[in-house]
Amino acid sequence: MSSPTTTPRRRHVLDLDDWSADELRSLLTIATQMKDILERPVKQVPTLRGKIVVNMFWEDSTRTRSSFELAAKALSANVLSLGAKDTSVKKGESLVDTVRTVQALGADYIVMRHGQSGSPYLVAQHFRGSVINGGDGRHAHPSQALLDLFTMHERLGELADKKVVIVGDILHSRVARSNLWALTTMGAKVVVCGPPTLIGPAKYWQSTWPNVEISHSLDHAAEGADVLMALRLQHERMEGGLLPSLREYSRRFGLNATRVASANSNVIVMHPGPMNEGVEIMPDVATGPHSVIETQITNGVAMRMALFYYLATGSEQV
Amino acid sequence: MTPKQLMNDEEIRRALKRIAHEIVERNAGASLVSLVGIHRRGVPLARRLAAMIAETEHVQVPVGELDIGLYRDDLHSRGPAPILGRTILPELGKRIVVLVDDVLYTGRTIRAALNELSDWGRPSAIQLAVLVDRGHRELPIRADFVGKNIPTAKNERVDVQLSEIDQAQDSVVIVQED
């Protein structure tokens, strides 16, 4: 008996800019079932048995890399995780050479993080298997946005017309950009909030994201919000002169109890981690009753399992 | 070729009734029996069997549901991503588990279900009940309880419709495929 199917299969997950709402919904359904597996007596199913997943992280990441690793292992894949130190980049090997090497080792999936925006597209051109973007430069971080979407959907149901406030360094954030694609596709009302130096020119927003609201006051933006998502403030932004001081940033754009109280009564507080507690989020909010930050981590494994499953079905058909 | 009906709702009801009796007879009552339906149409069939057993034996048999999507051996040649159903199982240890499915064909679904069950626990025995056995086994698997044996050709398809899922009257039809 064949189950209901959705759109034609994808080979890679590089960005969320071309995903339909139906496709996102079917991924949410799959992630729900994957989450069940993590609560079974045997937290492993044989779906990817005999397949090889190679994690290639040219930028440091503990969270995303271990999440992908656990997800692949829960599906019984063989996993090899390489950090920047393990590759021969320092010996002058190019990205494409590295991909050819990994391919010759028999990899079926590459999960990659790289500082260069767009690099997963280059890798996808030279790799016969599937590529999952684990974060590229300022461009995209699709699996993070999908686990965020999963967490919001789990708590709030349908996201159409829900008010989602993303606060922080929007301009340099791949997490924000991928979330914008996913959330606007699902019909959420998105507000991006931060100081003008971290939001970028109004012209860009008008032309690219006409339906996204811009705010420079978190006090105002937080009112009636269904989701408050704080982004990590990278310290190099301070050095670049984009911020007057951490203390001032925290006072104006930090998630504190007062701001959470002005939101909807069932608001959820999110953060992609790792957090600068006391800067973009206060410790009592991070561990408070509205926080779903730990759930985001659990859901990350389930959503990444869903992505592997999504790419695996029909991979040997064409 | 127009679909040909092989069983109507009344025939399906009688076949299930008989299977329910056979399950009770074979296992000397129903007190140790658990029913596990395989997604999708095995699930309502398992519920119906449980209701029939409850009627005659006054025992509420635990009913579970099993989705074997992640245990398939043909996942990589199928696609696009099939939506997975839920797997909710009662305690399996020391129980006689009767797997329930609508059509038994190659046996690969049952192979996957057996693997999945053994990841969940260790039943004292596993038996298999199917509404239709259409032959063409590719694995050494047979059913313990069969509603109807229907000889088929490989280019034919057996479609089971159940009111719970298909919003149509219960029926089993055979369709010729090109």
Boltz contact constraints between the chains, C-beta under 6 A:
constraints:
  - contact:
      token1: [A, 3]
      token2: [B, 82]
      max_distance: 6.0
  - contact:
      token1: [A, 3]
      token2: [B, 83]
      max_distance: 6.0
  - contact:
      token1: [A, 4]
      token2: [B, 83]
      max_distance: 6.0
  - contact:
      token1: [A, 5]
      token2: [B, 80]
      max_distance: 6.0
  - contact:
      token1: [A, 5]
      token2: [B, 82]
      max_distance: 6.0
  - contact:
      token1: [A, 6]
      token2: [B, 80]
      max_distance: 6.0
  - contact:
      token1: [A, 8]
      token2: [B, 80]
      max_distance: 6.0
  - contact:
      token1: [A, 9]
      token2: [B, 79]
      max_distance: 6.0
  - contact:
      token1: [A, 9]
      token2: [B, 80]
      max_distance: 6.0
  - contact:
      token1: [A, 29]
      token2: [B, 83]
      max_distance: 6.0
  - contact:
      token1: [A, 30]
      token2: [B, 84]
      max_distance: 6.0
  - contact:
      token1: [A, 33]
      token2: [B, 84]
      max_distance: 6.0
  - contact:
      token1: [A, 42]
      token2: [B, 119]
      max_distance: 6.0
  - contact:
      token1: [A, 45]
      token2: [B, 70]
      max_distance: 6.0
  - contact:
      token1: [A, 46]
      token2: [B, 71]
      max_distance: 6.0
  - contact:
      token1: [A, 47]
      token2: [B, 70]
      max_distance: 6.0
  - contact:
      token1: [A, 310]
      token2: [B, 81]
      max_distance: 6.0
  - contact:
      token1: [A, 312]
      token2: [B, 75]
      max_distance: 6.0
  - contact:
      token1: [A, 313]
      token2: [B, 75]
      max_distance: 6.0
  - contact:
      token1: [A, 313]
      token2: [B, 78]
      max_distance: 6.0
  - contact:
      token1: [A, 313]
      token2: [B, 79]
      max_distance: 6.0
  - contact:
      token1: [A, 313]
      token2: [B, 81]
      max_distance: 6.0
  - contact:
      token1: [A, 314]
      token2: [B, 78]
      max_distance: 6.0
  - contact:
      token1: [A, 314]
      token2: [B, 79]
      max_distance: 6.0
  - contact:
      token1: [A, 314]
      token2: [B, 80]
      max_distance: 6.0
  - contact:
      token1: [A, 315]
      token2: [B, 76]
      max_distance: 6.0
  - contact:
      token1: [A, 316]
      token2: [B, 76]
      max_distance: 6.0
  - contact:
      token1: [A, 316]
      token2: [B, 77]
      max_distance: 6.0
  - contact:
      token1: [A, 317]
      token2: [B, 77]
      max_distance: 6.0
  - contact:
      token1: [A, 317]
      token2: [B, 79]
      max_distance: 6.0
